[in-house]
Amino acid sequence: MKIPVFGLVMIFVAWLTYELKKHTRMEKKAEAEFWERERKSGFIPRKSTSDINYITIDESFLPVERGESDSELNTLCNRILDYKGKKIADLSSFSNTELKEKYGTANFTSLSEADTNFTAIVAPLGRLTECLYEEGRLAEAETVGKFCVNSGIYTYPVLYTLGQIYDTICDTEMLKDLIQVAEESGKCQERTLSSLKALLG
């Protein structure tokens, strides 16, 4: 027996109403669980942060010639050196609640600052790598670029500049290694990977 169109509409409306209510219940449950985790995380005691890979900013990887001039290189170096002695770490993979759960509430402020500092140095380090390459200072550009990669910075300016360096000096193996590291990091954009692979020809 054929079901009338009106009946089909009513069945669809009933199904849609059920799904919407179920979705609403799930959202409310997830929200309640989140706030309960957040509430409990506020009482977690201080825990060790020894497993965090902090980044150290100093003069060792920066260009040799620095001074009081207002060149872009010096401006970038000075911006980077502003973070010398400060705690710097990439904690972007953690939510605020997860940070407090893993390391304790007492560490939350300092860890948030470390993550903010990491975000602040990413752009100037990337631009510094590019500037050194543009000036033909390949060895120094590579040093800064490698520091970035070792610090977990996988941005386009850093990786593509390193790729250009290896392409310029015809070091195919280093370029392949760089691509592999970028792929395995899980932090590299597809555009960057495509540009690096294009350098291989």
ROBA-818857 format. One record per residue (C-alpha): z, y, x; residue number from 1; residue in one letter. Coordinates in pm, whole numbers. Layout:
BEGIN
{c3: Z c2: Y c1: X pos: NUM code: A}
...
END
This chain:
BEGIN
{c3: 0 c2: 0 c1: 0 pos: 1 code: M}
{c3: -96 c2: 340 c1: 135 pos: 2 code: K}
{c3: 186 c2: 590 c1: 190 pos: 3 code: I}
{c3: 111 c2: 926 c1: 27 pos: 4 code: P}
{c3: 58 c2: 1223 c1: 256 pos: 5 code: V}
{c3: 375 c2: 1381 c1: 120 pos: 6 code: F}
{c3: 567 c2: 1069 c1: 219 pos: 7 code: G}
{c3: 426 c2: 1082 c1: 572 pos: 8 code: L}
{c3: 529 c2: 1444 c1: 601 pos: 9 code: V}
{c3: 882 c2: 1362 c1: 486 pos: 10 code: M}
{c3: 906 c2: 1078 c1: 738 pos: 11 code: I}
{c3: 789 c2: 1311 c1: 1015 pos: 12 code: F}
{c3: 1036 c2: 1582 c1: 911 pos: 13 code: V}
{c3: 1320 c2: 1327 c1: 902 pos: 14 code: A}
{c3: 1226 c2: 1197 c1: 1247 pos: 15 code: W}
{c3: 1196 c2: 1551 c1: 1389 pos: 16 code: L}
{c3: 1533 c2: 1651 c1: 1242 pos: 17 code: T}
{c3: 1694 c2: 1343 c1: 1397 pos: 18 code: Y}
{c3: 1540 c2: 1414 c1: 1739 pos: 19 code: E}
{c3: 1647 c2: 1779 c1: 1732 pos: 20 code: L}
{c3: 2003 c2: 1687 c1: 1639 pos: 21 code: K}
{c3: 2012 c2: 1421 c1: 1911 pos: 22 code: K}
{c3: 1882 c2: 1671 c1: 2167 pos: 23 code: H}
{c3: 2141 c2: 1926 c1: 2058 pos: 24 code: T}
{c3: 2421 c2: 1668 c1: 2089 pos: 25 code: R}
{c3: 2303 c2: 1571 c1: 2437 pos: 26 code: M}
{c3: 2287 c2: 1936 c1: 2545 pos: 27 code: E}
{c3: 2638 c2: 2005 c1: 2416 pos: 28 code: K}
{c3: 2769 c2: 1693 c1: 2588 pos: 29 code: K}
{c3: 2605 c2: 1787 c1: 2919 pos: 30 code: A}
{c3: 2739 c2: 2142 c1: 2895 pos: 31 code: E}
{c3: 3091 c2: 2017 c1: 2817 pos: 32 code: A}
{c3: 3077 c2: 1776 c1: 3111 pos: 33 code: E}
{c3: 2957 c2: 2055 c1: 3340 pos: 34 code: F}
{c3: 3239 c2: 2290 c1: 3247 pos: 35 code: W}
{c3: 3491 c2: 2009 c1: 3280 pos: 36 code: E}
{c3: 3363 c2: 1936 c1: 3634 pos: 37 code: R}
{c3: 3374 c2: 2307 c1: 3713 pos: 38 code: E}
{c3: 3732 c2: 2331 c1: 3583 pos: 39 code: R}
{c3: 3847 c2: 2032 c1: 3788 pos: 40 code: K}
{c3: 3667 c2: 2152 c1: 4100 pos: 41 code: S}
{c3: 3886 c2: 2462 c1: 4096 pos: 42 code: G}
{c3: 4188 c2: 2248 c1: 4186 pos: 43 code: F}
{c3: 4036 c2: 2042 c1: 4467 pos: 44 code: I}
{c3: 4224 c2: 2096 c1: 4798 pos: 45 code: P}
{c3: 4056 c2: 2202 c1: 5121 pos: 46 code: R}
{c3: 3847 c2: 1928 c1: 5284 pos: 47 code: K}
{c3: 3686 c2: 1891 c1: 5624 pos: 48 code: S}
{c3: 3355 c2: 2068 c1: 5679 pos: 49 code: T}
{c3: 3285 c2: 1888 c1: 6007 pos: 50 code: S}
{c3: 2970 c2: 1727 c1: 5867 pos: 51 code: D}
{c3: 2801 c2: 2064 c1: 5808 pos: 52 code: I}
{c3: 2530 c2: 2157 c1: 6059 pos: 53 code: N}
{c3: 2605 c2: 2519 c1: 6135 pos: 54 code: Y}
{c3: 2336 c2: 2726 c1: 6304 pos: 55 code: I}
{c3: 2424 c2: 2930 c1: 6612 pos: 56 code: T}
{c3: 2249 c2: 3261 c1: 6665 pos: 57 code: I}
{c3: 2243 c2: 3395 c1: 7020 pos: 58 code: D}
{c3: 2002 c2: 3542 c1: 7275 pos: 59 code: E}
{c3: 1898 c2: 3207 c1: 7423 pos: 60 code: S}
{c3: 1589 c2: 3153 c1: 7205 pos: 61 code: F}
{c3: 1489 c2: 3518 c1: 7155 pos: 62 code: L}
{c3: 1218 c2: 3705 c1: 7351 pos: 63 code: P}
{c3: 1310 c2: 3815 c1: 7701 pos: 64 code: V}
{c3: 1209 c2: 4180 c1: 7663 pos: 65 code: E}
{c3: 1446 c2: 4356 c1: 7429 pos: 66 code: R}
{c3: 1573 c2: 4710 c1: 7424 pos: 67 code: G}
{c3: 1619 c2: 5019 c1: 7216 pos: 68 code: E}
{c3: 1253 c2: 5062 c1: 7119 pos: 69 code: S}
{c3: 1153 c2: 5057 c1: 6754 pos: 70 code: D}
{c3: 886 c2: 4790 c1: 6801 pos: 71 code: S}
{c3: 868 c2: 4522 c1: 6533 pos: 72 code: E}
{c3: 978 c2: 4258 c1: 6784 pos: 73 code: L}
{c3: 1292 c2: 4447 c1: 6875 pos: 74 code: N}
{c3: 1368 c2: 4528 c1: 6512 pos: 75 code: T}
{c3: 1340 c2: 4160 c1: 6422 pos: 76 code: L}
{c3: 1555 c2: 4050 c1: 6716 pos: 77 code: C}
{c3: 1823 c2: 4302 c1: 6624 pos: 78 code: N}
{c3: 1821 c2: 4187 c1: 6262 pos: 79 code: R}
{c3: 1863 c2: 3828 c1: 6375 pos: 80 code: I}
{c3: 2136 c2: 3914 c1: 6625 pos: 81 code: L}
{c3: 2332 c2: 4081 c1: 6345 pos: 82 code: D}
{c3: 2426 c2: 3725 c1: 6249 pos: 83 code: Y}
{c3: 2553 c2: 3630 c1: 6592 pos: 84 code: K}
{c3: 2901 c2: 3480 c1: 6559 pos: 85 code: G}
{c3: 2872 c2: 3434 c1: 6184 pos: 86 code: K}
{c3: 2873 c2: 3101 c1: 6004 pos: 87 code: K}
{c3: 2523 c2: 3002 c1: 5899 pos: 88 code: I}
{c3: 2423 c2: 2684 c1: 5717 pos: 89 code: A}
{c3: 2163 c2: 2569 c1: 5468 pos: 90 code: D}
{c3: 2364 c2: 2454 c1: 5168 pos: 91 code: L}
{c3: 2094 c2: 2515 c1: 4907 pos: 92 code: S}
{c3: 2095 c2: 2149 c1: 4806 pos: 93 code: S}
{c3: 2447 c2: 2190 c1: 4662 pos: 94 code: F}
{c3: 2544 c2: 2363 c1: 4340 pos: 95 code: S}
{c3: 2861 c2: 2577 c1: 4344 pos: 96 code: N}
{c3: 3050 c2: 2301 c1: 4167 pos: 97 code: T}
{c3: 2929 c2: 2038 c1: 4414 pos: 98 code: E}
{c3: 3037 c2: 2254 c1: 4708 pos: 99 code: L}
{c3: 3388 c2: 2282 c1: 4569 pos: 100 code: K}
{c3: 3402 c2: 1911 c1: 4489 pos: 101 code: E}
{c3: 3286 c2: 1810 c1: 4837 pos: 102 code: K}
{c3: 3470 c2: 2065 c1: 5053 pos: 103 code: Y}
{c3: 3748 c2: 2203 c1: 4836 pos: 104 code: G}
{c3: 3791 c2: 2534 c1: 4655 pos: 105 code: T}
{c3: 3950 c2: 2704 c1: 4956 pos: 106 code: A}
{c3: 3628 c2: 2661 c1: 5155 pos: 107 code: N}
{c3: 3397 c2: 2782 c1: 4881 pos: 108 code: F}
{c3: 3383 c2: 3151 c1: 4975 pos: 109 code: T}
{c3: 3311 c2: 3091 c1: 5343 pos: 110 code: S}
{c3: 3050 c2: 2826 c1: 5263 pos: 111 code: L}
{c3: 2878 c2: 3055 c1: 5014 pos: 112 code: S}
{c3: 2863 c2: 3323 c1: 5282 pos: 113 code: E}
{c3: 2720 c2: 3072 c1: 5532 pos: 114 code: A}
{c3: 2446 c2: 2981 c1: 5285 pos: 115 code: D}
{c3: 2373 c2: 3349 c1: 5212 pos: 116 code: T}
{c3: 2347 c2: 3414 c1: 5587 pos: 117 code: N}
{c3: 2101 c2: 3128 c1: 5621 pos: 118 code: F}
{c3: 1880 c2: 3275 c1: 5349 pos: 119 code: T}
{c3: 1895 c2: 3615 c1: 5521 pos: 120 code: A}
{c3: 1767 c2: 3492 c1: 5860 pos: 121 code: I}
{c3: 1477 c2: 3281 c1: 5731 pos: 122 code: V}
{c3: 1228 c2: 3567 c1: 5684 pos: 123 code: A}
{c3: 1294 c2: 3755 c1: 6012 pos: 124 code: P}
{c3: 1279 c2: 3432 c1: 6214 pos: 125 code: L}
{c3: 949 c2: 3340 c1: 6054 pos: 126 code: G}
{c3: 804 c2: 3683 c1: 6117 pos: 127 code: R}
{c3: 932 c2: 3680 c1: 6476 pos: 128 code: L}
{c3: 746 c2: 3353 c1: 6535 pos: 129 code: T}
{c3: 428 c2: 3510 c1: 6398 pos: 130 code: E}
{c3: 466 c2: 3832 c1: 6600 pos: 131 code: C}
{c3: 507 c2: 3648 c1: 6929 pos: 132 code: L}
{c3: 201 c2: 3436 c1: 6855 pos: 133 code: Y}
{c3: -2 c2: 3745 c1: 6762 pos: 134 code: E}
{c3: 91 c2: 3901 c1: 7096 pos: 135 code: E}
{c3: -24 c2: 3590 c1: 7281 pos: 136 code: G}
{c3: 327 c2: 3493 c1: 7387 pos: 137 code: R}
{c3: 279 c2: 3129 c1: 7292 pos: 138 code: L}
{c3: 569 c2: 2977 c1: 7485 pos: 139 code: A}
{c3: 819 c2: 3219 c1: 7331 pos: 140 code: E}
{c3: 667 c2: 3175 c1: 6986 pos: 141 code: A}
{c3: 702 c2: 2798 c1: 7024 pos: 142 code: E}
{c3: 1065 c2: 2834 c1: 7132 pos: 143 code: T}
{c3: 1153 c2: 3039 c1: 6824 pos: 144 code: V}
{c3: 949 c2: 2810 c1: 6599 pos: 145 code: G}
{c3: 1120 c2: 2497 c1: 6729 pos: 146 code: K}
{c3: 1459 c2: 2662 c1: 6684 pos: 147 code: F}
{c3: 1365 c2: 2726 c1: 6322 pos: 148 code: C}
{c3: 1253 c2: 2369 c1: 6257 pos: 149 code: V}
{c3: 1565 c2: 2228 c1: 6424 pos: 150 code: N}
{c3: 1767 c2: 2459 c1: 6199 pos: 151 code: S}
{c3: 1600 c2: 2329 c1: 5883 pos: 152 code: G}
{c3: 1361 c2: 2622 c1: 5830 pos: 153 code: I}
{c3: 1027 c2: 2484 c1: 5714 pos: 154 code: Y}
{c3: 854 c2: 2798 c1: 5589 pos: 155 code: T}
{c3: 481 c2: 2866 c1: 5615 pos: 156 code: Y}
{c3: 513 c2: 3138 c1: 5886 pos: 157 code: P}
{c3: 712 c2: 2901 c1: 6108 pos: 158 code: V}
{c3: 519 c2: 2578 c1: 6060 pos: 159 code: L}
{c3: 169 c2: 2721 c1: 6047 pos: 160 code: Y}
{c3: 230 c2: 2936 c1: 6354 pos: 161 code: T}
{c3: 354 c2: 2632 c1: 6544 pos: 162 code: L}
{c3: 45 c2: 2448 c1: 6423 pos: 163 code: G}
{c3: -177 c2: 2729 c1: 6550 pos: 164 code: Q}
{c3: -5 c2: 2715 c1: 6888 pos: 165 code: I}
{c3: -69 c2: 2342 c1: 6923 pos: 166 code: Y}
{c3: -425 c2: 2391 c1: 6804 pos: 167 code: D}
{c3: -478 c2: 2670 c1: 7059 pos: 168 code: T}
{c3: -352 c2: 2460 c1: 7348 pos: 169 code: I}
{c3: -533 c2: 2151 c1: 7214 pos: 170 code: C}
{c3: -215 c2: 1945 c1: 7181 pos: 171 code: D}
{c3: -314 c2: 1717 c1: 6894 pos: 172 code: T}
{c3: -12 c2: 1489 c1: 6935 pos: 173 code: E}
{c3: 235 c2: 1776 c1: 6896 pos: 174 code: M}
{c3: 46 c2: 1893 c1: 6589 pos: 175 code: L}
{c3: 61 c2: 1544 c1: 6438 pos: 176 code: K}
{c3: 433 c2: 1524 c1: 6514 pos: 177 code: D}
{c3: 487 c2: 1862 c1: 6348 pos: 178 code: L}
{c3: 304 c2: 1747 c1: 6034 pos: 179 code: I}
{c3: 514 c2: 1431 c1: 6023 pos: 180 code: Q}
{c3: 838 c2: 1628 c1: 6058 pos: 181 code: V}
{c3: 726 c2: 1869 c1: 5785 pos: 182 code: A}
{c3: 638 c2: 1583 c1: 5550 pos: 183 code: E}
{c3: 963 c2: 1397 c1: 5611 pos: 184 code: E}
{c3: 1174 c2: 1710 c1: 5562 pos: 185 code: S}
{c3: 1104 c2: 1720 c1: 5190 pos: 186 code: G}
{c3: 1128 c2: 2099 c1: 5212 pos: 187 code: K}
{c3: 771 c2: 2184 c1: 5301 pos: 188 code: C}
{c3: 532 c2: 2327 c1: 5044 pos: 189 code: Q}
{c3: 202 c2: 2147 c1: 4983 pos: 190 code: E}
{c3: 12 c2: 2461 c1: 5081 pos: 191 code: R}
{c3: 175 c2: 2454 c1: 5424 pos: 192 code: T}
{c3: 102 c2: 2085 c1: 5476 pos: 193 code: L}
{c3: -260 c2: 2133 c1: 5371 pos: 194 code: S}
{c3: -301 c2: 2422 c1: 5617 pos: 195 code: S}
{c3: -149 c2: 2219 c1: 5900 pos: 196 code: L}
{c3: -369 c2: 1918 c1: 5828 pos: 197 code: K}
{c3: -675 c2: 2143 c1: 5820 pos: 198 code: A}
{c3: -602 c2: 2236 c1: 6183 pos: 199 code: L}
{c3: -662 c2: 1874 c1: 6278 pos: 200 code: L}
{c3: -1022 c2: 1913 c1: 6163 pos: 201 code: G}
END
